[in-house]
Amino acid sequence: MKALVVDGYNAIHKIRHLEALLDESLCEARHALTELAMEYRRKVGGIAEVAVVFDGKDAYRGKNIPRPAHQVFSKTGEGDRMIIRTVRKLSDRYHVIVASDDNFVRNNSRAYRASTISISEFFATVRKKNAGG
């Protein structure tokens, strides 16, 4: 089995329509990226866990509001390190796929035997039409 970890803001700023959503709503842009991650999971198959990691201004810390499913928020300025911690934790149970264009994230993820894909590869997989359709 596999797990997918997506570098949230890195992806939002690399996928044109998601970046455009930022003008309307940061929450909507994050939600749309999370939906793309779930579509990637469906198309690739064999992915048991999905985590979309955002560098987070402590948005959910100390509050009794539920975090959106599949979204992980770091402390402010700790997004890349949170991605690596998530990869480390998941690598004990899964082969981890990391979607990011950040060299720090990619190189450190490989230290935990993770495969890395670029954001353009991630998005190209999501955009592929279904077989027969």
C-alpha positions in Angstrom: 0.0 0.0 0.0 1.0 3.6 -0.6 0.4 7.0 1.0 0.3 10.4 -0.7 1.7 13.6 0.8 1.1 16.9 -1.0 3.0 20.1 -0.3 -0.1 22.2 -0.1 0.9 25.8 -0.8 3.6 24.7 -3.2 0.9 23.0 -5.2 -1.6 25.8 -5.0 0.9 28.3 -6.4 1.9 25.9 -9.2 -1.6 24.9 -10.4 -3.0 28.0 -12.2 -6.7 27.5 -11.4 -5.9 26.9 -7.7 -3.8 30.0 -7.5 -6.6 32.0 -9.0 -8.9 30.7 -6.3 -6.7 32.4 -3.7 -8.2 35.8 -4.8 -11.6 34.4 -3.7 -10.9 32.2 -0.7 -7.9 30.5 0.7 -10.2 27.9 2.2 -11.6 27.1 -1.2 -8.2 26.8 -2.7 -7.1 24.4 0.0 -10.4 22.4 -0.4 -9.9 22.2 -4.2 -6.4 20.9 -3.8 -7.5 18.3 -1.3 -10.2 17.2 -3.9 -7.4 16.9 -6.5 -5.4 14.8 -4.1 -8.4 12.5 -3.6 -8.8 12.2 -7.4 -5.1 11.3 -7.7 -5.8 8.6 -5.1 -8.7 7.3 -7.1 -6.8 7.3 -10.4 -3.6 5.8 -9.2 -5.1 3.2 -6.8 -3.5 1.5 -3.9 -3.2 4.7 -1.8 -4.4 4.1 1.7 -3.7 7.5 3.2 -3.6 11.1 1.9 -2.2 14.1 3.7 -2.2 17.6 2.2 0.2 19.7 4.4 -0.2 23.4 4.8 2.1 25.9 6.5 -0.5 27.1 8.9 -0.5 30.3 10.9 -1.7 28.0 13.7 -5.2 28.2 12.2 -6.5 25.2 14.1 -4.4 25.2 17.2 -6.2 25.6 20.5 -9.6 25.8 18.9 -12.4 23.4 19.1 -13.1 23.4 15.4 -12.6 20.2 13.3 -9.8 20.1 10.9 -10.8 19.3 7.3 -10.3 15.7 6.4 -6.9 14.9 4.9 -5.5 18.4 5.7 -2.6 18.8 8.0 -1.6 22.3 9.3 1.9 23.0 10.7 2.9 25.8 13.0 3.7 29.0 11.1 6.9 28.6 9.2 7.1 24.8 9.8 5.4 23.5 6.7 8.4 21.8 5.1 9.4 20.2 8.4 5.8 19.0 8.9 5.9 17.3 5.5 9.1 15.5 6.4 7.6 14.4 9.8 4.5 13.2 8.0 6.6 11.2 5.5 8.7 9.7 8.3 5.6 8.6 10.2 3.9 7.1 7.1 7.0 5.4 5.8 6.8 2.8 8.6 3.6 1.5 7.1 3.5 2.6 3.4 5.5 3.5 0.4 5.1 7.3 0.4 4.7 9.4 -2.7 5.5 13.1 -2.1 4.2 15.7 -4.6 6.3 18.9 -4.3 8.6 21.1 -6.3 10.5 22.1 -3.2 14.1 20.7 -3.3 14.3 20.6 0.5 11.1 18.6 0.7 12.0 16.2 -2.1 15.6 15.5 -0.9 14.6 14.9 2.7 11.6 12.8 1.7 13.9 10.5 -0.3 15.9 9.9 3.0 12.7 7.9 4.1 12.6 6.0 0.8 9.7 8.1 -0.5 9.1 8.6 -4.2 8.8 12.2 -5.3 6.8 13.6 -8.1 6.6 17.2 -9.3 3.5 19.2 -9.0 3.1 19.1 -12.8 3.3 15.3 -12.7 0.7 15.2 -9.9 -1.7 17.5 -11.8 -1.2 15.7 -15.1 -2.2 12.4 -13.5 -5.3 14.1 -12.1 -6.2 15.6 -15.5 -5.9 12.3 -17.4 -9.2 11.0 -18.7 -10.4 7.8 -17.3 -9.7 4.7 -19.4 -12.5 4.4 -21.9 -13.8 7.9 -21.2 
